[in-house]
Amino acid sequence: MNEQLLQLSQEWRDQLLLGLQVLLILLVGYVLQRLVARGLTRLSSRYPLPPELLLPVRGGIRWFIMGGALIMVLERFGVSATVLWTAISGFVAVAAIAFFAIWSVLSNLLCAVLILTVGPFRLGDVVEIVEAFDKPIVKGRVIDINLLYTTLEEVAEADTGAIVQVPNSLFFQKAVRRWRGSEVQFYQRGSNEK
């Protein structure tokens, strides 16, 4: 019985010691973060530092200290810091590669939202995308706006009526001329009557 009690107290002592170590690590991290924040506040009162600079610096230091404390806590629980850093850096690398891979798609999606909310042109308008030196790239009547492309029915001297899909981001990278749909119909009627 005494042997079992001794073994039980040994197990509880190890768990209690681990819990106290974790609390001590978190407490030291919190105190260190508060001391650094107070030091930055004193530094800003002594030197004219803009708050736009202090806020991100203070937040970055807070994340760095608490992240370090979290890694130390996980090490106390038996998780290797090398494994954690490898996993985190691998995840960040994959996320960066994926972000660059879908950048053009995300750009077109954001531009579609801007086209639909800001309304630089609408369905039925005639738009012309112009390169530098007033050189037209494409001109046509807007017949559809979706999340990736704006579909134009080409308006040209040859009057081919070809359908052209223009990436939405192109409307924000080049100069755009626009004629409202009602204006174009008015001009077409006026030229047909002559």
PyMOL commands that set and color helices and strands:
alter all, ss='L'
color gray80, all
select helices_A, chain A and resi 2-46+51-76+81-101+103-118+132-134+170-173+181-193
alter helices_A, ss='H'
color red, helices_A
select strands_A, chain A and resi 126-131+135-145+149-154+163-167+175-179
alter strands_A, ss='S'
color yellow, strands_A
deselect
rebuild
show_as cartoon
